Amino acid sequence: MYKYKEDEILEELKEYIDATYGEHYSRNRFQATEFIIDSGHGEGFCVGNMMKYSQRYGKKDGKNRKDILKVIHYAIILLSIEDDRE
């Protein structure tokens, strides 16, 4: 149905995001990102990380697919921040 395997990629993205909630930087069910957003720095943090991981793609560890997933994840977080402002 999808020309570019969007359904498969969205499932991969969901699995990646789900895994971030159990990683070492998630403490007591809170991630550092939440504290950054709550302190009013979420937009810049997300944009900065999107730039970081998109520029890192192809350089560190080659064409690391995880870098692209991180860019998309930070874009989703940024969309959420914008939605909360409205």
Secondary structure, DSSP 8 states (H G I E B T S, - for coil): --TT-HHHHHHHHHHHHHHHTTSTTEETTEEHHHHHHHTT-HHHHHHHHHHHHHHHTTTTTSS-HHHHHHHHHHHHHHHHHHHHH-
